Each structure stands twice: as structure tokens, then as C-alpha cells.
Amino acid sequence: MCQKENMGQGYTIAKEPTLPRDRARDLVQMMAALSNHTQPLNFGATRDQVQLFFEQRGIDFAQVVENARDPKQPIPEVENLVPAGWKMTPGIQIVDAQTGKTYTGSDAARLVSLPGYHAQFDQAVESLNAAIAQCSFQPLLQALMSGFGSIESFLNQCAEKWNTIHASQQLIDQREHFEDRLSNWMEVISGVPYDKSQSDWAALKKLLKVRHHMAAHPKEAVQTMTIADLAEYCNLFYSGIATTLIRLHCLTGTRVPASIVRAKFSPKVVVV
């Protein structure tokens, strides 16, 4: 049962119904510039380039931003709505635009299958939504387990690619702490220092402590955490796990699944 310190019973948590306009603007920008769509927009496109993209298609950019304030409204043209784990149906074909070769059946399914980390992340979001809807800490723990698992999976995927072409500089798990392996490996892969001054790093570190505490002492955690804590940890999921995944994609030049971008800009969870 959720409680809020000094406020007694009867409180719950919920997402705010809409995004502030500046957050909606940033959502549209990131979805267009970084997400896994197939539109002719360069990875990391500028704000002017994104606005021009919509204008050239006769789409009112200001209206796109206004509509994006509603989290249920997809971003036109640039939000890939194919979910993780999507399967091909019989008869569907994929044609390679460069070679003209046609793929069907299992070959086509292989081409559109989405990475495991994406499926793990989407499972984490489902658990997080359950935690919010039920005002419950148990789904939150599952969300954290799946969320950190998605980061680990992406990191391992990057390391596997790195190791295939760098035989003399292999990335091997030396039983480092999760956060140390993340920063150390990404510094090797990206060639730049991993900036630990950014807010997503602090959020990630805090969530690691929450996960360890909840996993090691589940009964104590439920008894001592307040409803305000639950709201805070849900918001940290968006600013910590989702934002970290986006940063890792940017450091490796990899387009970001739209559901991860969408999660980063999820409306704030508040006590009501």
C-alpha cells in the first residue's frame, strides 16, 4: 500500500496529462534527428533541418509540436511504431532498394527483427506503467531489472562488434561493477571520455542503489519507501535508463528505437 509521509492514506501517483511545449519540441527534434525511422534525415540533424523536413512535406511544424504535447499522439513521418518482437506474416516481402533483391519468409523476418535490448526495454516500460497504474513497488523492481538488462544487452552487443575487428584490444567482462564496465567500455568503443557530469549518470547511479536495496531487502524496501519515492524512481527511470541508452546510441552512431526516445520524454509522474 502506498503512503506519503505525513499525509496518511488515499494518495496515488499518475503521469501528468500533457508535456510542456518545450519538452514536446525536444521530443520532435530527437525523434527526427536520432530515432530509427527511414526518412532522408541525417543522424543528428539540426533543428533547422528538422523543421525544413516537415515544411517540405506541407506539414505545419508548430502544429506537430503542439500535437506532440499529447503523449498518445505519434510524431508524423519520423516515429517508427514497429514494436520490439514484431513478426513477419506469410506473404510479406522486403525489397533491397540498392540491389533489387527480394527477401521473403524467414529471410525477411531476419531483416526486420529488432535487437534484444529493445525488447527488454519495452518490457521494462510495461512494468513501469504497471507500477504507476497499481501504485506498487514490485513492478518497479521488475522495470529496473529489465531496464538495466537492456543497457547490458546493448553494451554487450557493441562489445561483440568491437571484438570482431579489434583482435588485440578485446573487451572482456572482468567482473567489474556495472557502471565501471559501462563507462570503460564506451570510452574504448567511442574514443572519447565518458562524461560522468551529465544528469543521466547521477540518475543511473541512484537507480542502481535502489535496485540493489529492493532486490536484497524487498520487504524492508516496501515498508520504508513512500509514494513520493515511487514517483521519484519512476521519473529517474526516464532520466536515467532511457537517457543513458540514448547516449550510448549516440556514442556508437546507432539510431535509437523510437520507444526509447518516447520514454525519455514521458510525462512527469506526480503524487495525486
C-alpha positions, 0 to 999 in steps of 0.5 A: 500500500502506498503512503506519503509521509505525513499525509496518511492514506488515499494518495496515488501517483499518475503521469501528468496529462500533457508535456510542456511545449518545450519538452514536446519540441525536444521530443520532435527534434530527437525523434527526427534527428536520432530515432530509427525511422527511414526518412532522408534525415541525417543522424543528428540533424539540426533543428533547422533541418528538422523543421525544413523536413516537415515544411517540405512535406506541407506539414505545419511544424508548430502544429506537430509540436503542439500535437506532440504535447499529447503523449498518445499522439505519434510524431508524423513521418519520423516515429517508427511504431514497429514494436520490439518482437514484431513478426513477419506474416506469410506473404510479406516481402522486403525489397533491397532498394540498392540491389533489387533483391527480394527477401521473403519468409524467414529471410525477411523476418531476419531483416526486420527483427529488432535487437534484444535490448529493445525488447527488454526495454519495452518490457521494462516500460510495461512494468513501469506503467504497471507500477504507476497504474497499481501504485506498487513497488514490485513492478518497479523492481521488475522495470529496473531489472529489465531496464538495466538488462537492456543497457547490458544487452546493448553494451554487450552487443557493441562489445561483440562488434568491437571484438570482431575487428579489434583482435588485440584490444578485446573487451572482456567482462572482468567482473567489474561493477556495472557502471565501471564496465559501462563507462570503460567500455564506451570510452574504448568503443567511442574514443572519447571520455565518458562524461560522468557530469551529465544528469543521466549518470547521477540518475543511473547511479541512484537507480542502481542503489535502489535496485540493489536495496529492493532486490536484497531487502524487498520487504524492508524496501516496501515498508520504508519507501513512500509514494513520493519515492515511487514517483521519484524512481519512476521519473529517474527511470526516464532520466536515467535508463532511457537517457543513458541508452540514448547516449550510448546510441549516440556514442556508437552512431546507432539510431535509437528505437523510437520507444526509447526516445518516447520514454525519455520524454514521458510525462512527469509522474506526480503524487495525486 
